[in-house]
Amino acid sequence: MPQSHVRLSAGREAMNEQMQALAFFAGANSIFYGDKLLTTANPQADKDMQLFARLGIQPEAREEHADEVHQAAIEQALVEQKSSEQFYNAAV
């Protein structure tokens, strides 16, 4: 299987379950789940979960963090970047 995400998206609602299963078995490993896409319709979330159960697919676990946690991680990365050998103050 690919290490990148090969995503099924627009038009998936027009695919029957057999066609979606074939796409997953051929290497697709990502979808827009449920009704999250705003530009085109998607199958209902419960239909997706039923299909996953029949195919033995386990959704990838996701970790949610508060905005403050993301901001702190960005600030820390900037501090670490400034202390790298590749950074120098061009204004001096």
C-alpha distances in whole Angstrom, upper triangle without the diagonal:
4,7,9,10,10,13,15,18,22,23,20,24,25,22,22,20,19,18,16,15,14,12,10,9,8,6,8,8,12,15,19,20,23,26,25,25,29,29,27,27,24,24,26,24,26,24,21,21,22,19,17,19,19,16,15,13,15,15,15,18,20,23,26,29,32,33,35,32,30,33,34,31,31,35,34,31,34,37,34,34,37,38,36,37,36,38,42,44,45,48,50
4,5,7,8,11,14,17,21,22,20,24,25,22,24,22,21,19,17,17,16,13,11,12,10,7,8,8,11,14,18,20,23,26,24,24,27,27,26,26,24,24,26,25,26,25,21,22,24,21,19,21,22,18,18,16,16,16,15,18,19,22,25,27,30,31,33,30,28,31,32,28,29,32,31,29,31,34,31,31,34,35,33,34,33,35,38,41,41,44,46
4,7,9,12,15,18,22,24,22,25,27,24,26,24,24,22,20,19,19,16,14,15,14,10,11,9,11,15,18,19,23,25,23,23,27,27,27,27,25,25,27,25,27,26,22,23,25,22,20,22,23,20,19,16,16,15,13,16,17,19,22,24,27,28,30,27,25,28,28,25,25,29,28,25,28,30,28,27,31,32,29,31,29,31,35,38,38,41,43
4,6,9,13,15,19,21,20,23,25,23,25,23,23,21,18,19,18,15,14,15,14,10,10,9,9,13,15,17,21,23,21,20,24,24,23,24,22,23,25,23,26,25,21,22,24,22,20,23,24,20,20,17,17,15,13,16,16,19,21,23,26,26,28,26,23,26,27,24,24,27,27,24,27,29,27,26,30,31,29,31,29,30,34,36,37,40,42
4,6,10,12,15,18,16,19,21,19,21,20,21,18,16,16,16,13,11,14,13,9,7,6,6,9,11,14,17,19,17,17,20,20,20,21,18,20,21,20,22,21,18,19,21,19,17,20,21,18,18,15,15,13,11,14,15,17,19,22,25,25,28,25,23,26,27,24,24,28,28,25,28,31,29,28,32,33,31,33,31,33,36,38,39,41,44
4,7,10,13,15,13,17,18,16,19,18,18,15,13,14,13,10,9,12,10,7,5,5,6,8,11,14,17,19,17,16,20,19,18,19,17,18,20,19,22,20,17,18,21,18,16,20,20,17,18,15,16,14,14,17,17,21,22,25,28,28,31,29,26,29,31,28,28,31,31,29,31,34,33,31,35,36,34,36,34,36,39,41,41,44,46
4,6,10,12,10,14,15,14,16,16,17,14,11,13,13,10,9,13,12,9,6,6,4,5,8,10,14,15,14,13,16,16,15,15,13,15,17,16,19,17,14,16,18,16,15,18,19,17,18,14,15,13,13,17,17,20,21,24,26,27,30,28,26,28,31,28,28,31,32,29,32,35,34,33,36,38,36,38,36,37,40,42,42,45,47
4,7,8,7,10,12,10,13,13,14,11,8,11,12,8,9,12,12,10,7,8,6,5,7,10,12,14,13,12,15,14,13,13,11,12,15,15,17,15,12,15,17,14,14,17,18,16,17,15,16,14,15,18,19,22,23,26,29,29,32,31,28,31,33,31,31,35,35,33,35,38,37,36,39,41,40,42,40,40,44,45,46,48,51
4,6,6,9,11,11,14,14,16,13,11,14,15,11,12,16,15,14,11,11,9,6,6,9,11,11,11,9,12,11,9,10,8,10,13,14,17,15,13,16,18,15,16,19,20,18,20,17,18,16,17,20,19,22,23,26,28,28,31,30,28,30,33,31,30,34,35,33,35,38,37,36,39,41,40,42,40,40,44,45,45,47,50
4,6,8,9,10,14,15,17,14,12,16,17,14,15,19,18,17,14,15,12,9,9,11,12,12,12,9,10,9,6,8,8,11,14,15,18,16,15,18,20,18,18,22,22,21,23,20,22,19,20,23,23,26,26,28,30,30,33,33,30,32,35,33,33,36,37,35,37,40,40,39,42,44,43,45,42,43,46,47,47,48,52
4,5,5,7,11,13,14,12,11,15,15,13,15,18,17,18,14,16,14,11,11,13,13,13,14,11,13,11,8,8,8,10,14,16,18,15,14,18,19,17,18,22,21,20,23,21,22,21,22,25,25,28,28,31,33,33,37,36,33,36,39,37,36,40,41,39,41,44,43,42,45,48,46,48,46,46,49,50,50,52,55
4,5,5,8,10,12,9,8,11,12,10,12,15,15,15,12,14,12,9,9,10,11,12,13,11,14,13,10,9,7,8,11,13,15,12,11,14,15,13,14,18,17,16,19,17,19,17,19,22,23,26,27,30,32,32,36,35,32,35,38,36,36,39,40,38,40,43,43,42,45,47,46,48,46,46,49,51,51,53,56
4,5,8,10,12,11,10,13,15,13,15,18,18,19,16,17,15,11,11,11,10,11,13,12,14,13,9,7,5,5,9,12,13,11,10,14,15,13,15,18,18,18,20,19,20,19,21,24,24,27,28,31,33,33,37,36,34,37,40,38,38,41,42,41,43,46,45,44,48,50,48,51,49,49,52,53,53,55,58
4,7,10,12,10,10,13,14,13,16,18,18,19,17,18,17,14,14,15,14,15,17,15,16,15,11,10,9,9,13,15,17,13,14,17,17,15,17,20,19,19,22,21,23,22,24,27,28,31,31,35,36,37,40,40,37,40,43,41,41,44,45,43,45,49,48,47,50,52,51,53,51,51,54,55,55,57,60
4,7,8,6,6,10,10,10,12,15,15,16,14,16,15,13,14,14,14,16,18,16,18,17,14,12,10,10,13,15,16,13,12,16,15,12,15,18,16,16,19,18,20,20,22,26,26,30,31,34,36,37,40,39,37,40,43,40,40,44,45,43,45,48,47,46,50,51,50,52,50,51,54,55,55,57,60
4,6,5,6,9,10,11,13,14,16,17,15,17,17,15,16,16,15,17,20,19,21,20,17,14,12,10,13,15,15,11,12,15,13,11,14,16,14,14,17,17,20,20,23,26,27,31,32,36,38,39,42,41,39,42,44,42,42,46,47,45,47,50,49,49,52,54,52,54,52,53,57,58,58,60,63
4,5,5,6,9,10,11,12,14,16,14,15,15,14,15,15,15,17,19,19,22,22,18,16,13,11,13,14,13,10,10,12,10,7,10,12,10,10,14,14,17,17,20,23,25,29,30,34,36,37,41,39,38,41,43,41,41,45,45,44,46,49,48,47,51,52,51,53,51,52,56,57,58,60,63
4,5,5,6,9,10,10,12,14,14,15,16,15,18,17,18,21,22,22,25,24,21,19,16,14,17,17,17,13,13,15,13,10,12,14,11,10,14,14,18,19,22,25,27,31,33,36,39,40,43,41,40,43,45,43,43,47,47,45,48,50,49,48,52,53,52,54,52,53,57,58,59,61,64
4,5,5,6,9,10,10,13,12,14,15,14,16,17,17,20,21,20,23,22,19,17,15,14,17,18,18,14,13,16,15,11,13,16,14,12,16,15,19,19,21,25,27,30,32,35,38,39,42,40,38,42,44,41,41,45,45,43,46,49,47,46,50,51,50,52,50,51,54,56,56,59,61
4,5,5,6,9,10,11,9,11,11,10,13,13,14,17,18,18,21,20,17,16,13,11,14,15,15,12,10,13,12,9,10,13,12,10,13,12,15,15,18,21,23,27,28,32,34,35,38,37,35,38,40,38,38,42,42,40,42,45,44,43,47,48,47,49,47,48,51,53,54,56,59
4,5,5,6,8,10,9,11,12,12,15,15,16,19,21,21,24,23,21,19,16,14,16,16,16,13,11,13,12,8,9,11,9,7,11,10,14,15,17,21,23,27,29,32,35,36,39,37,36,39,41,38,39,43,42,40,43,46,44,44,48,49,47,49,47,49,52,54,55,57,60
4,5,5,6,9,9,11,13,14,17,17,19,22,23,22,25,25,22,21,18,17,19,19,20,17,15,16,16,12,13,15,13,10,13,13,16,17,19,23,25,29,31,34,37,38,41,39,37,41,42,40,40,44,44,41,44,47,45,44,48,49,47,49,47,49,52,54,55,57,60
4,6,5,7,6,9,10,11,14,15,17,20,20,19,23,22,19,19,16,16,18,18,19,16,14,16,16,13,13,16,14,12,14,13,16,16,18,21,23,27,28,32,35,35,38,36,34,37,39,36,37,40,40,38,40,43,42,41,45,46,44,46,44,45,49,51,51,54,56
4,5,5,5,6,8,10,13,14,17,19,20,20,23,23,21,20,17,16,18,17,18,15,13,14,14,11,10,13,12,9,11,9,12,13,14,18,20,24,26,29,32,33,36,34,32,36,37,34,35,38,38,36,39,41,40,39,43,44,42,44,42,44,47,49,50,53,55
4,5,7,9,12,13,17,18,20,23,23,23,27,26,24,23,20,19,21,20,21,18,16,16,16,13,12,14,13,9,11,10,14,15,16,20,23,26,29,32,35,36,39,37,35,38,40,37,37,41,40,38,41,44,42,41,45,46,44,45,44,46,49,51,52,55,57
4,6,9,12,14,18,19,21,24,24,23,27,26,24,23,21,20,23,22,23,21,18,19,19,16,15,18,16,13,15,14,17,17,18,22,24,27,30,33,36,37,40,37,35,38,40,37,37,41,40,38,40,43,41,40,44,45,43,44,42,44,48,50,50,53,56
4,6,9,12,16,17,20,23,22,22,25,25,23,23,20,20,22,21,22,20,17,18,19,16,15,17,17,13,14,12,15,15,15,19,21,24,27,30,33,33,36,34,32,35,36,33,33,37,36,34,37,39,37,36,40,41,39,41,39,41,44,46,47,50,52
4,6,8,12,13,17,19,18,18,21,21,19,19,16,17,19,18,20,18,14,16,17,14,13,16,16,13,14,12,14,13,14,17,19,22,24,27,30,31,34,32,29,33,34,31,31,35,35,33,35,38,36,35,39,40,38,40,38,40,43,45,46,48,51
4,7,11,12,15,18,17,17,21,21,20,20,16,17,18,17,18,17,13,14,16,13,11,15,15,12,13,9,10,10,10,13,15,18,21,24,27,28,31,28,26,30,31,28,29,32,32,30,33,35,34,33,37,38,36,38,37,38,42,44,45,47,49
4,7,9,12,15,13,14,17,18,17,16,14,14,16,14,16,15,12,13,16,13,12,15,16,14,14,11,11,9,9,13,13,17,18,22,24,25,28,26,24,27,29,26,27,31,31,29,31,34,33,32,36,37,36,38,36,37,41,42,43,45,48
4,6,9,11,10,10,14,15,13,13,10,11,12,11,14,13,9,12,14,12,11,15,16,14,15,12,13,10,11,14,14,18,19,22,24,25,28,27,25,28,30,28,28,32,32,30,33,36,35,34,38,39,38,40,38,39,43,44,45,47,49
4,7,8,7,7,10,12,11,10,8,9,11,10,13,13,10,12,15,14,13,17,18,17,18,15,15,12,13,15,14,17,18,21,23,23,27,26,23,26,29,27,27,31,31,30,32,35,35,34,37,39,38,41,39,39,42,43,44,46,49
4,7,6,8,12,14,12,11,8,8,8,6,10,10,7,9,12,12,11,14,16,16,16,13,13,10,12,13,13,16,17,20,22,23,27,25,24,27,29,28,28,32,32,31,33,36,36,36,39,41,40,43,41,41,44,45,46,48,51
4,6,8,11,13,11,9,6,6,5,4,8,8,7,9,12,12,12,15,17,17,18,15,15,13,15,16,16,19,18,22,23,24,28,27,26,29,31,30,30,34,35,34,36,39,39,39,42,44,43,46,44,44,47,48,49,50,53
4,6,8,10,9,7,6,7,6,7,10,11,10,13,15,15,16,19,20,21,22,19,19,16,18,19,18,20,19,22,23,24,28,27,26,29,31,30,30,34,35,34,36,39,39,39,42,44,43,46,44,44,47,48,48,50,53
4,6,9,9,9,8,10,10,9,13,14,12,14,17,17,17,20,22,22,23,19,19,15,16,17,16,18,17,19,20,21,24,24,22,25,28,27,27,30,32,30,32,35,35,35,38,40,40,43,41,40,43,44,45,46,49
4,6,6,7,7,10,11,12,16,16,14,17,19,19,19,22,24,23,24,21,21,18,18,20,18,20,19,22,23,23,26,26,24,26,29,28,28,31,33,31,33,36,36,35,38,41,40,43,40,40,43,44,44,45,48
4,6,7,9,13,13,14,18,18,17,20,22,22,22,25,27,26,28,25,24,21,22,23,21,23,22,24,24,23,27,28,25,27,31,30,29,32,34,33,34,37,38,37,39,42,42,44,42,41,44,44,44,45,49
4,7,10,13,15,17,20,19,18,22,24,23,24,27,28,27,29,26,26,23,24,25,24,26,25,27,27,26,30,30,28,30,33,32,31,34,36,34,35,39,39,38,40,43,42,45,42,42,44,45,45,46,49
4,7,10,13,15,18,17,16,19,21,20,21,24,25,25,27,24,25,22,23,25,24,26,26,28,29,28,32,32,30,32,35,34,33,36,38,37,38,41,41,40,43,46,45,47,44,44,47,48,48,49,52
4,7,9,12,14,13,13,17,18,17,19,22,22,22,24,22,23,20,22,24,23,26,25,28,29,29,33,33,31,33,36,35,35,38,40,38,40,43,43,42,45,47,47,49,47,47,50,50,50,52,55
4,6,8,11,10,9,13,14,14,15,18,19,19,21,18,19,17,19,21,21,24,23,26,28,28,32,32,30,32,35,34,34,37,38,37,39,42,42,41,44,46,45,48,46,46,49,50,50,52,55
4,6,8,6,7,10,11,11,13,15,16,16,18,17,18,16,19,21,21,24,24,27,29,30,34,33,31,34,37,35,36,39,40,39,41,44,44,43,46,48,47,50,48,48,52,52,53,55,58
4,6,5,7,9,10,11,13,15,16,17,18,17,17,15,18,20,20,23,23,26,28,29,32,32,31,34,36,35,35,39,40,39,41,44,44,43,47,48,48,51,49,49,52,53,54,55,58
4,5,5,6,9,10,11,12,14,15,16,14,14,12,15,16,16,19,19,23,25,26,30,29,28,31,33,32,33,36,37,36,39,41,41,41,44,46,45,48,47,47,50,51,52,54,56
4,5,5,6,9,10,11,12,14,15,14,14,13,16,17,18,21,22,25,27,29,32,31,31,34,36,35,36,39,40,39,42,44,44,44,47,49,48,51,50,50,53,54,55,57,60
4,5,5,6,9,10,11,12,14,13,14,14,17,19,20,23,24,28,30,31,35,34,33,36,38,36,37,41,41,40,43,46,45,45,48,50,49,52,50,51,54,55,56,58,61
4,5,5,6,9,10,11,12,10,11,10,14,16,17,21,22,25,28,29,32,31,30,33,35,33,34,38,38,37,40,42,42,42,45,47,46,48,47,47,51,52,53,55,57
4,5,5,6,9,10,10,9,9,9,12,14,16,19,21,24,27,29,32,30,30,33,35,33,34,38,38,37,40,42,41,42,45,46,46,48,47,48,51,52,54,56,58
4,5,5,6,9,10,10,11,12,16,17,20,23,24,28,31,33,36,34,33,37,38,37,38,41,42,41,43,46,45,45,49,50,49,52,50,51,55,56,57,59,62
4,5,5,6,9,8,11,11,15,18,20,23,25,29,31,33,36,35,33,37,39,37,38,41,41,40,43,45,44,44,48,49,48,51,49,50,53,55,56,58,61
4,5,5,6,5,7,8,12,14,17,20,22,26,29,31,34,32,31,35,36,34,35,39,38,37,40,42,41,41,45,46,45,47,46,47,51,52,54,56,58
4,5,5,6,8,10,14,16,18,22,24,28,31,33,36,33,33,37,38,36,37,41,40,39,42,45,43,44,47,48,47,50,49,50,53,55,56,59,61
4,6,8,11,13,16,19,22,25,27,31,34,36,39,37,36,40,41,39,40,44,43,42,45,48,46,46,50,51,50,52,51,52,56,58,59,61,63
4,5,9,12,15,18,20,24,27,30,33,35,38,36,35,38,40,37,38,42,41,40,43,45,44,44,48,48,47,49,48,49,53,55,56,58,61
4,7,10,13,15,19,22,25,28,32,34,36,34,33,37,38,35,37,40,40,38,41,44,42,42,46,47,45,48,47,48,52,54,55,57,60
4,6,9,12,15,19,21,25,28,30,33,30,30,33,34,32,33,37,36,35,38,40,39,39,43,43,42,44,43,45,48,50,52,54,56
4,6,9,12,15,18,22,25,27,30,27,27,30,31,29,31,34,33,32,35,37,36,37,40,41,40,42,42,43,46,48,50,52,54
4,6,9,13,15,19,22,24,27,24,23,27,28,26,27,31,31,29,33,35,34,34,38,38,38,40,39,40,44,45,47,49,51
4,6,10,13,16,20,22,24,21,20,24,25,23,24,28,27,26,29,31,30,30,34,35,34,37,36,36,40,42,43,45,48
4,7,10,13,17,19,21,19,18,22,23,20,22,26,25,24,28,30,28,29,33,33,33,36,35,36,39,41,43,45,47
4,7,10,13,15,18,15,15,19,19,17,19,23,22,22,25,27,26,27,30,31,31,34,33,33,37,38,40,42,44
4,7,10,13,14,12,12,16,16,15,17,20,19,19,22,24,24,25,28,29,29,32,32,32,35,36,38,40,42
4,7,10,12,10,10,14,15,14,16,18,19,19,22,24,24,25,28,29,29,33,32,32,35,36,38,39,41
4,7,8,6,7,10,11,11,13,15,16,17,19,21,21,23,25,26,27,31,30,29,32,33,35,36,38
4,5,5,7,9,10,11,13,15,16,17,19,21,22,23,25,27,28,31,31,30,32,32,35,35,37
4,5,5,6,9,10,11,12,14,15,17,19,20,21,23,25,26,30,29,27,30,30,32,32,34
4,5,5,6,9,10,10,12,14,15,16,18,20,21,23,25,28,28,26,28,28,30,31,33
4,5,5,6,9,10,11,12,14,15,17,18,20,21,23,27,26,25,28,28,30,31,33
4,5,5,6,9,10,11,12,14,15,16,19,20,21,25,24,23,26,26,28,29,31
4,5,5,6,9,10,11,12,14,15,17,19,20,24,23,21,24,24,26,26,28
4,5,5,6,9,10,11,12,14,15,17,19,22,22,20,23,23,26,26,28
4,5,5,6,9,10,11,12,14,16,17,20,20,19,22,23,25,26,28
4,5,5,6,9,10,10,12,15,16,19,18,17,19,20,22,23,25
4,5,5,6,9,10,11,13,15,18,18,16,18,18,21,21,23
4,5,5,6,9,10,11,13,16,17,15,18,18,21,22,24
4,5,5,6,9,10,11,14,14,13,16,17,20,21,23
4,5,5,6,9,10,13,13,11,13,14,16,18,19
4,5,5,7,9,13,13,11,13,14,17,18,19
4,5,5,7,10,11,10,13,15,18,19,20
4,5,5,9,8,7,10,12,15,17,18
4,6,8,8,6,8,9,12,14,15
4,7,8,7,9,11,14,16,16
4,5,6,9,12,14,17,17
4,6,8,11,14,17,16
4,7,10,12,15,16
4,7,9,12,13
4,6,9,9
4,5,6
4,6
4
